Amino acid sequence: MTVHNLGEVCMREHFHTERYIFPVGYEVTRRYLSTIDPNAEVVYHCKILDGGDGPKFQITASDMPEKPIVAGTASVQWFERTLDDSANRRITLPEAFLTADIVLTTLQNVSEGLVVYPRVIARRIAQELPFMATENIIMAIVKKGGDRQEAHEKIRVLSHEAAHQVKQLGRRERPHRARPGGPVQTTRWIHDTRT
């Protein structure tokens, strides 16, 4: 299933409840078996429309674009019987809307009451930043003529040692203090890889 548009939350009645959100313009596509040719897969385009007094759910198969199915709920429409209908379509296609419902409900549960603590975020970034910067360090070594594989291995070993010191032993270096021999040792190592 591919989500193309999350839509916009409509504050009118029937477009949301305590448990559900039906954003107008929500669009997903999903490949599934055709109702015309059971040996072929087609793309089903599912969309939530503004029905005025509530959401309308539209599903259009790529092999029948002129015959979209529109109903007032995400599942009731699948009980409508037509000559081109199939049990497969009635049972499996609502999954696209029901999955979207679960995703949006989970998003709402996670985001409601969310509290952001900028200092906690800054502290976590400060803890992980040296490890995130290792790719830039490797690129700088390569630009100076160092071997990429050797640089990667050295950085990997040093990163594991540093992570052990910080995460297992609780040691933390202050950003303004350099470890004795640290930069010189790194510079010396870069110089040694060029020769």
QUIWO-V483828 format. One record per residue. N is the residue number from 0. PSI is psi in whole degrees, -180 to 180 (* if undefined). Layout:
n-><N N>
psi-><PSI PSI>
This chain:
n-><0 1 2 3 4 5 6 7 8 9 10 11 12 13 14 15 16 17 18 19 20 21 22 23 24 25 26 27 28 29 30 31 32 33 34 35 36 37 38 39 40 41 42 43 44 45 46 47 48 49 50 51 52 53 54 55 56 57 58 59 60 61 62 63 64 65 66 67 68 69 70 71 72 73 74 75 76 77 78 79 80 81 82 83 84 85 86 87 88 89 90 91 92 93 94 95 96 97 98 99 100 101 102 103 104 105 106 107 108 109 110 111 112 113 114 115 116 117 118 119 120 121 122 123 124 125 126 127 128 129 130 131 132 133 134 135 136 137 138 139 140 141 142 143 144 145 146 147 148 149 150 151 152 153 154 155 156 157 158 159 160 161 162 163 164 165 166 167 168 169 170 171 172 173 174 175 176 177 178 179 180 181 182 183 184 185 186 187 188 189 190 191 192 193 194>
psi-><136 125 123 -30 128 -12 -173 136 127 129 0 158 146 -9 -8 153 -171 -25 -22 150 131 85 128 129 -4 131 134 155 151 138 133 173 144 148 -13 -49 103 -10 -4 148 141 169 128 126 115 134 143 124 161 108 11 -70 4 174 150 138 122 134 129 126 142 -21 -1 58 -22 -2 64 150 126 133 170 -9 168 -15 -31 -35 -23 -7 -4 132 128 172 -29 12 159 154 -34 -49 -42 -29 -42 -36 -32 -18 -35 -44 -40 -38 -43 -40 -45 -41 -46 -37 -43 -43 -43 -45 -39 -41 -23 130 12 129 129 128 98 -36 -35 -43 -46 -40 -44 -41 -43 -36 -38 -14 -44 -35 -34 -25 -2 -35 -40 -37 -45 -44 -39 -40 -43 -41 -30 0 5 160 128 -46 -44 -42 -43 -45 -44 -46 -41 -46 -47 -37 -42 -40 -45 -41 -40 -44 -42 -48 -32 -40 -8 13 144 129 141 140 -31 -8 126 145 135 127 -8 -67 -37 -43 -43 -45 -44 -42 -41 -44 -42 -33 -22 -24 *>
